[in-house]
Amino acid sequence: MKKIFLKSPTGGIFVALVFVCLLFSGLTSKFFTPMNLSVILNQVSVNAILAFGVTFVIISGGIDLSLGSLLAVCGVVVALLSQQGEFPLAFAFLLTLVVGVLMGAFNGFVVVLTKVPPFIVTLGTMTIGRGLALLLSNGRPISDLNESLNVLGNGTVGGIPIPILFLIGSFIICQIILTKTVFGRYVKAIGGNEMAAFVSGVRVNRIKIYVYMLSGFFAALAGILLTARINTGQPNAGLGFELDAIAAVIIGGTSTRGGKGTITGTLLGVLFIGVINNGLDLINVSAYWQQVIMGGIIILAVVLDLVYQKLKK
Amino acid sequence: MALSTSLLVIEDLSLSFSESQVLKSICLTLDKGQIQAIVGENGAGKSSLFKCIMGIISPSSGDISFLGNRIQNSSIREILTAGISMIHQELLLIPELTVAENIYLGREFSEGQFWGISDINGRVQQLFDQYGLDIPVDIPVKELSIANQQIVEIMRAVSQGAQVILMDEPTSSLTDVEVKFFGQLIRTLRDAHVGILFTSHKLEEIFEFADVISVLRDGEMVGTYDVHALNARTLVQKMVGRDMADFYPFTETIPGAVLLELENVGLSGVFEGINLQVRAGEVLGLAGLVGAGRTDIGQSMLGIKPHTEGKMTYLGKEFTPKHPAEAIALGMGYLGEDRKELGMIPEMSVGENMTLGLMQFFQKFQWILPNPEQAKTKELQTKFNIRVKSGQQKMEQLSGGNQQKVLFGRMLINNPACMVLDEPTRGIDVVSKFDMYQLIQEMKKDGKGIVLISSDMTELLQMSDRIVVISKGKQRGELLRKDATAERVLQLAL
């Protein structure tokens, strides 16, 4: 048992997740019910999709702080395109995803061409994106959306809420990209030793741009989902979401120095944050205290992971 | 009598980790004013021995005494204060601080003054004068060459009153000239009665510097010998446990067609006017001091640093690679000078490291084909006798020699016609070096063109068919194997 636990790269966070689940199950009977578990999954779906995308960026040794703003821009774009059902919904989605990918590509090109640290570049696009979202929406929420959009955010298929299906779909796709494709392999290689990858003939710049495009794609998907759920295009949506997503990735065991990380770990990190938020709600901890506790837990999780990594050696 | 001259006495020292015994009943004596080389293959236990002496790891049994006092249960700090210092392979200086500040680092307040010791520059200058060192004391350490940085670190140990200095491969990143100077410095230290223990993979240096040589093999002390009692062959024999007749294998071949030709090639500000030809079935050595531009010339052949002047022709076609991927696709191979920096991805598996950048052979669309990939990496592991537990083992867990073979294997997946080997044997053990030389010979017989860049003069002279000497970014001459001697090469290189 100990061996299996120590061998698994996500062992630490997995144990932590089981622990908090047991804790909340003990504290309140409302926690461990099918209904509540479905609520948790539904709540975390947007953060999960953002986190999957940014996992690639962090593994490649970069960072993307513009996620929340990209989400807002894409949320507004999809809302504008689906107002009063002017366009077919599929077209609106496609165009929104293209917008997300292009904004990701902008991040990627600037990082690659200027060699400015990604932290700074995406800090800039974070502000640019927020401005664009406000410009496009005139600073006001966009309502009167196509009704099918609402179904996407709040409907179910076979009893499963659609956002959860998106979460599962994104998880599978990202897992495959990271572990089964040459692109995924090279993302890890670049994060592990960029110079060695370059000298060996890996098209480092190209891969880096793709990585930011991927992150932009998932930010757009998350934006569509959020707009669908609240049935409004909110220019102020997604404030600080990038930090939740990055926290989940790091709690999930992805190294901030790049080179290693897993999508499963990120999923566990997302669930961990989601379970704690939900559990604290259920036992009536005030929202202010929740933030204090959350921050403490993030630090604790990373420290425990370090201890765990040492144990493994 | 022995008590008065012995600095460090190790008796019956053993060290084991869980199941494996790393050191077995080691006995060793270091006298005042003695330079002792500790030699052995990678994994023979040299670093573990040093770590035991420094108190970084505690031995399972045995005695270590310094000037008659047992020290094996002391902390690192106590051992440093007692007078034993270690110069690590990776230097531990703070680049932004000045030379003098680095030397006094952590001791600025040791004399109780509130503002720290006021005249550290003067004190360090005095120390440097005493040892005949010509290094400015008030410039940041980052402006010094690696060799001078190392000297600063040694002088830090000296200024702390070290009577024993351990040096782990002190010469591995020094040029020939710097090594000579290093030799002078440690002899001066010897004259000041300091005892020095050092490790090295370069046989010449071991014989040049050491008074006595201790040989370790598989954690056991084979013996301690007077330097005059051994020669290169007998030493290697003791290290490896068997006889290795021709350490530098060389086969005469008749060079074939020109594979790669450089005409007046230059890279602005780095090197210029390079004219050379690499033919099939020959080793072309590039000689020169470190920093002369050899590495840059090699890298421009791969498009790592694309050339800006002149013309390159490869296999009869004009060749202007702008990215290593282009050069590799056309059939060039490259083994970088520093495998940690330019070669390996430490966290990735051995297999993944081998196929890095070459996934085009193991993919369908973007999809990785695991079976052909594993088959190929297995084949190369067997071919090069790479000792790994499995292809899944992480690269960082391998010894230097095995890592180098993995990278060599990577280069061959592409079946390159021409390859650039930059310091292929740096920092690897004797057996792996020997394997590497045989590989180079095989490649040569196979009709490959090989550019060999090396700072190991003997290696370069013994392995090359022709040698082109580079100095300060310019080509200074070309020597055929039969005319090439260390003196002639150095004359051109300086």
Interface residues (C-beta under 8 A of the other chain):
Chain A: K180 T181 V182 F183 R185 Y186 K188 A189 G192 N193 M195 A196 A197 F198 V199 S200 G201 V202 R203 G259 K260
Chain B: L302 I304 H323 P324 A325 A327 I328 A329 Y334 G336 E341 L342 G343 M344 I345 P346 E347 M348 E352 L356 G357 L358 M359 Q363 Q366 W367 I368 R410
